[in-house]
Amino acid sequence: MYNLDNFTLSDLHNEYGGLDVVENCPHCSVSISPILISHHKFYDEAMNLLMHTLVLQCNRNKCSRIYLADIWLQAEFPSNDVVVIDHLILPKVNVVFNDPKIAEISPEFISIYNESLKAESMGLLKICGCGYRKAIEFLVKDYIISSNKENEDFDINDIKKSTRVIKLIEKYFEDPILISVAKKLFWLGNDETHYERKWESKDIKDMKNLIEVFLYKIKMDLSIQKYNNEMGI
């Protein structure tokens, strides 16, 4: 048996099978060969078990995130050194987005976007993209509604009920840059909800980058509009 005070993951793997809970990254959901950063062994009196906590890092360059796994050593079977991989502990990441200007236009965007960030931080990569897609739809519609408050012919319900968001962008957005970014956002967002991806070379990181550009452009336009109203065009 290997020395538990000076072991490696290869030792653990060679001695015992079924290490999926250790060797599948909870962040990127890919089977990996994790890097052992550190480990700590202690005795849990309440459980009457020897516990070993592993600090692991995903070895993929696109991820490289750290997670933890608990290994419980059955104290009642010391002769066999039975290892039980009990559960995985995801790091608690408090990621919060808040912007007063955007919140004035679309508080629902802030709420949905933060839920999506939380899902991503927990490694729920299969669903957070759908959340980002929903957040952007709320922001686009709320921005259109906010920009047309003074238009007597404008029907808010038509905007809220519309399922053709691209058409709304083409109709109500005037800035070609904003139109271009918004369309690309929805293309990538649709990839997160459809069975097959159209943009294979793009992922959630690209979507979030475009969201940042979109938010920056909206805030810039709002600032320009504010000073135009206050100081004249």
Summary of the structure (lengths in Angstrom):
residues: 233
radius of gyration: 24.7
end to end distance: 79.5
largest distance: 84.3
contacts: 616
relative contact order: 0.09
helix: 48%
strand: 15%
